[in-house]
Amino acid sequence: MGSEDCKNLLYDQACLQVWADNVSNISLWMQTKECYKCDLLKKENISNNRVTNIRLNTIYSLWLDLTNDSSHNNCRTLQTFEEHGVYQWNISNNFHCSQIKQISASQDLFMPFVYALLLIIPSLAAWFFISYLQRTYVVPSVFRFASKTDLDIENDFGTGSNEPVIIHPQIPTPVKNNSYRITSLDTFRGISIILMVFVNLGGGHYWFFDHAPWNGVTLADFILPWFCWVMGVSIAISLRSQLRSSTKRKYVFGRIVRRSIALLIMGLVLNSVNHNNLSTFRPFGVLQRLAFVYFIAATLETIFMKPQPYFTNTRLDVIRDIIESARQWIIVIILVAIHTSITFFLPIPGCPKGYLGPGGLYNSSSNFNCTGGAAGYIDRLILGENHLYPGTSKHIYQSLPFDPEGVLGILTNALLVYMGVHAGRIILCYQYTNERIKRWIAWTIVLVRILLYYSHNQKNVE
């Protein structure tokens, strides 16, 4: 390797200069800290009495070991490198290794965020100021009457306070029949779309805008669950509105089928843009997953949802949202139980039951061909490896292809959508804001407790 290897470093790259003095037959072994329980792999042979320049990835901390045998106990160290930094590591003739030191400054990776904030914050301040002026000085208060649509909204969704709405009679005026939009939901959907576009365009090459290889979670991993949740809220509100307008359920179901097919076709078309070879065509994808889970959740609501909120005027009012959705929840829980049973009890050739790891190099390559456990096995069995997403774990664990939008995951994503449906049902069932917030907080506590219990059990299994 020549000295030019420390020039023109790309994104997420640093250069390590290894100085070997009177030491022969040594090599650099390396592995990322992200690769859980993985063996070190040989990276480079080190030349004697000269400088060897090695490009390294800076996304994760690296285990490094300079050794002349297979013991890997000579100069083992865990090091975090910074992008575009140049580092030096000296090794002497008695195999004494110095600490790795930085000899060239790295770049500040977060300056683009600073510049973005310097642009966004003044823009938002100007927008709020202009909006304030319009509300205060441009729009006279005499024109600030609630339209017919606003009153319907207040009847359906509450007023945001604990006081009942007092409506004074007014002379009816013609108004447009505008559909109601929940501003917070549209805002959340917009944020999710912006992040989705940003992530799909590379995310500025920041590691937290890319999916986690296997363990852990990044910002990119939240986007699909957010879409599922937003979809669920929209399903609850839209279907209740259609049923209240006396739309027949068979027509509602027809719209659901058409929308699901449209999402499915769009997903297949997008997958074919850069992969027009049928031998490697990937039939799964995000839009396909959304099509299936939308069809499941919307069909359940079309069958079981009542056109009007359920009022009991008894002590059971505190669980009115659960009473309304009991049958739907039973079916969703059955779907999750099917997923759990298949995941932990399906026999997989050459793999332990209930395996959830990435396979490949994980755990000293003891289960190399078991990537994804039952979920991965089913996808490879149905479609074959050539028709699956290569998987975010491949470049870390060197594992088999694993499709994150595979067949089995549809069942658990249906649960995510239905959590959104239930959040929307709480808006429909309870008039006042504090009632809704109390129930959202209660459900949050329940779900967090389940998550902590599951995480604790997973640590015990490992």
C-alpha positions as CSV (number, residue, x, y, z in Angstrom):
1,M,0.0,0.0,0.0
2,G,1.2,3.5,-0.7
3,S,0.9,6.8,1.1
4,E,-1.8,7.9,-1.3
5,D,-4.3,5.7,0.6
6,C,-4.6,8.5,3.2
7,K,-5.7,10.9,0.6
8,N,-9.2,11.5,-0.8
9,L,-10.9,9.6,2.0
10,L,-14.6,9.0,1.4
11,Y,-17.6,9.3,3.7
12,D,-17.2,7.3,7.0
13,Q,-13.5,6.6,6.3
14,A,-10.4,7.1,8.3
15,C,-6.7,6.1,7.6
16,L,-4.6,4.1,10.0
17,Q,-0.8,4.2,9.6
18,V,0.9,1.1,11.1
19,W,4.6,1.6,11.7
20,A,6.5,-1.7,12.0
21,D,10.1,-1.7,13.3
22,N,12.0,-4.9,12.9
23,V,8.9,-7.0,13.2
24,S,8.1,-9.6,10.5
25,N,5.2,-11.9,9.7
26,I,2.5,-9.8,11.4
27,S,-1.0,-9.0,10.2
28,L,-3.9,-6.8,11.3
29,W,-7.0,-8.6,12.4
30,M,-10.2,-6.5,12.8
31,Q,-13.9,-6.7,13.6
32,T,-16.5,-4.1,14.4
33,K,-17.9,-3.8,17.9
34,E,-21.4,-4.0,16.3
35,C,-20.7,-7.6,15.2
36,Y,-21.9,-9.3,18.4
37,K,-19.8,-12.2,19.5
38,C,-18.0,-12.4,16.2
39,D,-14.4,-13.6,15.6
40,L,-11.8,-11.2,14.3
41,L,-11.1,-11.3,10.5
42,K,-7.8,-10.7,8.8
43,K,-7.6,-7.3,7.3
44,E,-4.1,-6.6,6.1
45,N,-0.5,-8.0,6.1
46,I,1.9,-5.5,7.7
47,S,5.1,-4.8,5.9
48,N,8.3,-4.8,7.9
49,N,10.3,-1.6,8.3
50,R,7.8,0.6,6.5
51,V,4.5,2.3,6.9
52,T,1.3,0.5,5.9
53,N,-1.7,2.7,5.3
54,I,-5.1,1.1,5.9
55,R,-8.5,2.6,5.2
56,L,-11.0,1.9,8.0
57,N,-14.8,2.4,8.4
58,T,-15.7,4.9,11.1
59,I,-19.4,4.1,11.6
60,Y,-18.7,1.7,14.5
61,S,-15.9,1.2,17.0
62,L,-13.4,-1.4,15.8
63,W,-11.6,-4.2,17.6
64,L,-8.0,-4.2,16.2
65,D,-5.3,-6.7,16.8
66,L,-1.7,-6.8,15.4
67,T,-0.4,-10.3,15.8
68,N,2.1,-12.8,14.3
69,D,0.1,-15.9,15.5
70,S,-3.5,-17.0,16.0
71,S,-3.7,-16.0,19.7
72,H,-4.9,-12.5,19.0
73,N,-3.6,-11.3,22.4
74,N,-0.6,-9.2,21.4
75,C,-1.9,-5.7,20.6
76,R,-5.7,-6.0,20.9
77,T,-7.5,-2.7,21.4
78,L,-10.9,-1.2,20.9
79,Q,-10.7,2.1,19.0
80,T,-13.2,4.7,17.7
81,F,-12.1,6.5,14.6
82,E,-13.5,9.8,13.3
83,E,-14.3,10.5,9.7
84,H,-11.3,11.7,7.6
85,G,-8.9,11.4,10.5
86,V,-5.4,10.0,10.1
87,Y,-4.1,7.8,12.9
88,Q,-0.8,6.2,13.7
89,W,0.0,2.9,15.5
90,N,3.7,2.0,16.2
91,I,4.9,-1.6,16.8
92,S,8.5,-2.3,17.9
93,N,10.8,-5.3,17.5
94,N,9.9,-6.6,20.9
95,F,6.3,-6.5,19.8
96,H,5.5,-3.6,22.0
97,C,2.5,-1.7,20.7
98,S,2.0,2.0,21.4
99,Q,-1.4,3.6,21.8
100,I,-3.1,4.7,18.6
101,K,-2.8,8.4,18.3
102,Q,-4.4,10.9,15.9
103,I,-2.0,12.8,13.7
104,S,-4.4,14.6,11.5
105,A,-7.6,16.3,12.5
106,S,-11.0,14.9,11.5
107,Q,-13.9,16.8,10.1
108,D,-16.8,18.1,12.2
109,L,-19.6,15.8,10.9
110,F,-22.4,17.8,12.5
111,M,-21.7,21.3,11.0
112,P,-24.3,20.7,8.2
113,F,-26.9,20.4,11.0
114,V,-25.8,23.7,12.5
115,Y,-26.1,25.4,9.1
116,A,-29.5,23.9,8.6
117,L,-30.7,25.1,12.0
118,L,-29.3,28.6,11.3
119,L,-31.5,28.6,8.2
120,I,-34.6,26.9,9.6
121,I,-35.0,28.7,12.9
122,P,-35.2,32.3,11.4
123,S,-37.5,31.0,8.7
124,L,-39.9,29.5,11.3
125,A,-39.7,32.7,13.4
126,A,-40.6,34.8,10.4
127,W,-43.5,32.4,9.5
128,F,-45.0,32.5,13.0
129,F,-44.6,36.3,13.1
130,I,-46.4,36.8,9.8
131,S,-49.1,34.4,10.9
132,Y,-49.5,36.4,14.1
133,L,-49.9,39.6,12.2
134,Q,-52.5,38.1,9.9
135,R,-54.6,36.8,12.8
136,T,-54.3,40.0,14.8
137,Y,-54.5,42.8,12.3
138,V,-55.6,41.5,8.9
139,V,-58.5,39.1,9.8
140,P,-61.2,41.0,11.7
141,S,-62.7,39.2,14.7
142,V,-66.2,39.6,13.3
143,F,-65.5,37.0,10.7
144,R,-64.2,34.4,13.2
145,F,-67.3,32.3,13.4
146,A,-67.3,28.5,13.6
147,S,-68.5,27.1,10.3
148,K,-70.9,24.2,10.1
149,T,-67.9,21.9,9.5
150,D,-66.2,23.2,12.6
151,L,-69.3,22.5,14.7
152,D,-69.5,19.0,13.3
153,I,-65.8,18.5,14.3
154,E,-66.5,19.7,17.8
155,N,-69.3,17.2,18.2
156,D,-67.2,14.3,16.9
157,F,-63.8,15.1,18.3
158,G,-64.4,17.4,21.3
159,T,-63.3,20.9,21.8
160,G,-59.9,20.3,23.4
161,S,-61.2,21.5,26.8
162,N,-63.2,20.1,29.7
163,E,-66.0,22.5,29.3
164,P,-69.0,21.6,27.1
165,V,-69.5,23.6,23.9
166,I,-72.2,26.3,24.0
167,I,-73.4,27.0,20.5
168,H,-75.4,30.2,20.0
169,P,-78.0,30.1,17.3
170,Q,-76.9,32.0,14.2
171,I,-78.4,32.6,10.8
172,P,-77.4,29.7,8.7
173,T,-75.0,30.7,5.8
174,P,-73.9,28.5,2.9
175,V,-70.7,26.8,3.6
176,K,-68.5,24.4,1.7
177,N,-68.6,20.8,2.9
178,N,-64.9,20.6,3.6
179,S,-63.5,17.4,5.1
180,Y,-61.9,17.7,8.5
181,R,-58.1,17.2,8.9
182,I,-56.4,16.5,12.1
183,T,-53.5,19.0,12.0
184,S,-51.2,17.0,14.4
185,L,-51.7,13.8,12.4
186,D,-51.0,15.5,9.1
187,T,-47.9,17.1,10.6
188,F,-46.6,13.8,11.9
189,R,-47.3,12.2,8.6
190,G,-45.4,15.0,6.8
191,I,-42.4,14.5,9.1
192,S,-42.4,10.8,8.4
193,I,-42.5,11.4,4.7
194,I,-39.6,13.9,4.8
195,L,-37.5,11.5,6.8
196,M,-38.4,8.7,4.5
197,V,-37.3,10.7,1.4
198,F,-34.1,11.8,3.2
199,V,-33.3,8.2,4.2
200,N,-34.0,6.8,0.8
201,L,-31.7,9.4,-0.8
202,G,-28.8,8.4,1.4
203,G,-29.4,10.3,4.6
204,G,-26.4,12.5,4.0
205,H,-24.3,9.3,4.7
206,Y,-24.9,9.7,8.4
207,W,-25.1,6.3,10.1
208,F,-28.2,7.2,12.2
209,F,-30.1,7.8,9.0
210,D,-29.4,4.2,8.0
211,H,-31.0,1.1,9.4
212,A,-29.3,-0.8,12.2
213,P,-27.5,-3.9,10.9
214,W,-29.3,-6.1,13.4
215,N,-29.2,-5.2,17.1
216,G,-30.1,-1.7,18.2
217,V,-32.3,0.9,16.6
218,T,-31.7,4.1,14.5
219,L,-33.9,6.9,13.4
220,A,-34.5,5.2,10.1
221,D,-35.9,2.1,11.9
222,F,-38.8,4.3,13.2
223,I,-40.2,5.4,9.8
224,L,-42.1,2.3,8.8
225,P,-43.7,1.9,12.3
226,W,-44.7,5.6,12.2
227,F,-46.4,5.1,8.9
228,C,-48.2,2.0,10.2
229,W,-49.4,3.9,13.2
230,V,-50.5,7.0,11.2
231,M,-52.3,4.7,8.8
232,G,-54.2,3.1,11.7
233,V,-55.4,6.4,13.1
234,S,-56.6,7.5,9.6
235,I,-58.4,4.2,9.2
236,A,-60.4,4.6,12.4
237,I,-61.5,8.2,11.6
238,S,-62.1,7.7,7.9
239,L,-64.3,4.5,8.3
240,R,-66.3,6.0,11.1
241,S,-67.1,9.0,8.9
242,Q,-68.1,6.8,6.0
243,L,-70.3,4.6,8.1
244,R,-72.0,7.6,9.7
245,S,-72.8,8.9,6.2
246,S,-74.7,5.6,5.6
247,T,-72.2,4.3,3.1
248,K,-72.8,0.6,2.7
249,R,-70.1,-1.6,4.1
250,K,-69.7,-3.5,0.9
251,Y,-68.8,-0.2,-0.9
252,V,-66.4,0.6,1.9
253,F,-64.8,-2.8,1.5
254,G,-64.5,-2.3,-2.2
255,R,-62.5,1.0,-1.7
256,I,-60.2,-0.9,0.7
257,V,-59.5,-3.6,-1.9
258,R,-58.8,-1.0,-4.6
259,R,-56.5,1.0,-2.4
260,S,-54.6,-2.2,-1.2
261,I,-54.1,-3.3,-4.8
262,A,-52.9,0.2,-5.8
263,L,-50.3,0.2,-3.0
264,L,-49.2,-3.3,-4.0
265,I,-48.8,-2.4,-7.7
266,M,-46.9,0.8,-6.9
267,G,-44.5,-1.2,-4.7
268,L,-43.9,-3.7,-7.4
269,V,-43.3,-1.0,-10.0
270,L,-40.8,0.8,-7.7
271,N,-38.9,-2.5,-7.1
272,S,-38.7,-3.0,-10.9
273,V,-37.1,0.4,-11.6
274,N,-33.5,-0.7,-10.9
275,H,-34.1,-4.5,-10.9
276,N,-35.8,-5.4,-14.2
277,N,-34.3,-8.9,-14.2
278,L,-36.9,-11.5,-13.1
279,S,-34.3,-13.8,-11.8
280,T,-33.4,-11.3,-9.1
281,F,-36.6,-9.4,-8.8
282,R,-37.7,-8.6,-5.2
283,P,-41.5,-8.9,-4.7
284,F,-41.4,-7.6,-1.2
285,G,-41.1,-4.0,-0.1
286,V,-42.4,-1.2,2.1
287,L,-45.5,-0.3,0.0
288,Q,-46.3,-4.0,-0.3
289,R,-46.1,-4.4,3.4
290,L,-48.4,-1.3,3.9
291,A,-50.9,-2.8,1.4
292,F,-51.2,-6.0,3.3
293,V,-51.5,-4.5,6.8
294,Y,-53.9,-1.8,5.6
295,F,-56.1,-4.5,4.1
296,I,-56.1,-6.5,7.4
297,A,-56.8,-3.5,9.7
298,A,-59.3,-1.8,7.5
299,T,-61.2,-5.0,6.8
300,L,-61.6,-5.7,10.5
301,E,-62.9,-2.2,11.1
302,T,-65.3,-2.4,8.2
303,I,-66.8,-5.6,9.6
304,F,-67.0,-4.7,13.3
305,M,-67.0,-0.9,13.7
306,K,-70.2,0.7,14.8
307,P,-71.4,3.8,13.0
308,Q,-71.9,5.7,16.3
309,P,-69.7,5.8,19.4
310,Y,-70.5,3.3,22.1
311,F,-72.0,5.0,25.2
312,T,-73.0,3.0,28.2
313,N,-73.4,5.7,30.9
314,T,-72.0,3.2,33.4
315,R,-68.7,2.5,35.1
316,L,-67.6,0.7,32.0
317,D,-67.3,4.1,30.2
318,V,-63.7,4.2,31.4
319,I,-62.9,1.3,29.0
320,R,-65.4,2.3,26.3
321,D,-62.6,2.2,23.7
322,I,-61.8,-1.4,24.6
323,I,-65.5,-2.5,24.6
324,E,-65.9,-1.1,21.1
325,S,-62.8,-2.9,19.8
326,A,-62.9,-6.2,21.7
327,R,-63.6,-8.4,18.7
328,Q,-61.0,-6.7,16.6
329,W,-58.4,-7.0,19.4
330,I,-59.1,-10.7,19.7
331,I,-58.3,-11.3,16.0
332,V,-55.2,-9.1,16.1
333,I,-53.9,-11.0,19.2
334,I,-54.5,-14.3,17.4
335,L,-52.4,-13.0,14.5
336,V,-49.6,-12.1,16.9
337,A,-49.9,-15.5,18.6
338,I,-49.6,-17.2,15.2
339,H,-46.4,-15.2,14.6
340,T,-45.0,-16.0,18.0
341,S,-45.8,-19.7,17.6
342,I,-44.1,-20.0,14.2
343,T,-41.1,-17.9,15.3
344,F,-40.3,-20.0,18.4
345,F,-41.6,-23.5,17.5
346,L,-41.1,-24.0,13.7
347,P,-38.3,-26.6,13.1
348,I,-35.6,-25.1,10.9
349,P,-33.0,-27.5,9.4
350,G,-29.6,-27.0,11.1
351,C,-30.9,-24.3,13.4
352,P,-32.1,-24.1,17.0
353,K,-35.8,-23.4,17.6
354,G,-36.6,-19.8,18.4
355,Y,-33.4,-18.5,16.8
356,L,-33.6,-14.7,16.3
357,G,-30.1,-13.8,15.4
358,P,-28.5,-12.6,12.2
359,G,-26.6,-15.8,11.5
360,G,-23.3,-15.4,9.6
361,L,-20.4,-14.5,11.8
362,Y,-22.7,-14.0,14.8
363,N,-21.7,-16.1,17.9
364,S,-18.5,-17.4,16.3
365,S,-20.4,-18.5,13.2
366,S,-22.1,-21.2,15.1
367,N,-25.4,-20.7,13.2
368,F,-24.1,-19.3,9.9
369,N,-27.2,-20.3,7.8
370,C,-29.9,-19.4,10.3
371,T,-30.3,-15.7,9.5
372,G,-33.6,-14.4,10.7
373,G,-34.7,-17.7,12.2
374,A,-38.2,-18.8,11.1
375,A,-38.9,-15.5,9.3
376,G,-35.9,-15.8,7.1
377,Y,-36.3,-19.5,6.5
378,I,-39.9,-19.0,5.3
379,D,-38.9,-16.3,2.9
380,R,-36.0,-18.3,1.5
381,L,-38.2,-21.3,1.2
382,I,-41.0,-19.5,-0.7
383,L,-39.0,-17.2,-3.0
384,G,-35.3,-18.2,-2.8
385,E,-32.3,-16.1,-1.8
386,N,-32.1,-14.3,-5.2
387,H,-35.5,-12.6,-4.7
388,L,-34.9,-11.2,-1.2
389,Y,-33.4,-7.9,0.0
390,P,-29.7,-8.5,0.7
391,G,-30.2,-7.3,4.2
392,T,-28.6,-4.6,6.4
393,S,-26.8,-7.3,8.3
394,K,-24.8,-8.7,5.4
395,H,-22.0,-6.2,5.4
396,I,-21.4,-6.7,9.2
397,Y,-22.2,-10.4,9.8
398,Q,-21.7,-11.7,6.2
399,S,-25.0,-13.4,6.6
400,L,-27.6,-14.8,4.2
401,P,-30.1,-12.4,2.6
402,F,-32.9,-11.4,4.9
403,D,-35.9,-9.4,3.8
404,P,-37.2,-7.0,6.6
405,E,-40.5,-6.8,4.7
406,G,-41.0,-10.6,4.4
407,V,-44.1,-12.7,4.9
408,L,-44.1,-13.4,8.6
409,G,-43.6,-9.8,9.6
410,I,-47.0,-8.8,8.1
411,L,-48.6,-10.3,11.3
412,T,-46.7,-8.1,13.7
413,N,-47.0,-5.0,11.5
414,A,-50.8,-5.6,11.6
415,L,-50.5,-5.0,15.4
416,L,-48.7,-1.8,14.8
417,V,-51.4,-0.5,12.5
418,Y,-54.1,-1.6,15.0
419,M,-52.4,0.4,17.7
420,G,-52.9,3.4,15.5
421,V,-56.5,2.4,15.0
422,H,-57.0,2.2,18.7
423,A,-55.5,5.7,19.1
424,G,-58.0,7.0,16.6
425,R,-60.8,5.2,18.3
426,I,-59.9,7.0,21.6
427,I,-60.4,10.3,19.7
428,L,-63.8,9.1,18.6
429,C,-65.0,7.6,21.9
430,Y,-64.0,10.4,24.3
431,Q,-65.0,14.0,23.9
432,Y,-62.5,15.9,26.1
433,T,-58.8,16.2,25.6
434,N,-57.8,15.1,29.2
435,E,-59.8,11.9,28.8
436,R,-57.9,11.1,25.6
437,I,-54.5,11.9,27.1
438,K,-55.2,9.7,30.1
439,R,-55.9,6.7,27.9
440,W,-53.0,7.3,25.6
441,I,-50.7,7.5,28.6
442,A,-52.2,4.4,30.1
443,W,-51.6,2.5,26.9
444,T,-48.1,3.8,26.7
445,I,-47.3,2.5,30.2
446,V,-48.8,-0.9,29.3
447,L,-46.7,-1.2,26.1
448,V,-43.5,0.0,27.8
449,R,-43.9,-2.6,30.5
450,I,-44.4,-5.3,27.9
451,L,-41.3,-4.0,26.1
452,L,-39.2,-4.1,29.2
453,Y,-40.4,-7.6,30.1
454,Y,-39.5,-8.8,26.6
455,S,-36.1,-7.2,26.6
456,H,-35.3,-8.7,30.0
457,N,-36.2,-12.2,28.8
458,Q,-34.1,-11.7,25.7
459,K,-31.1,-10.8,27.8
460,N,-31.6,-13.9,29.9
461,V,-31.8,-16.1,26.8
462,E,-28.6,-14.7,25.4
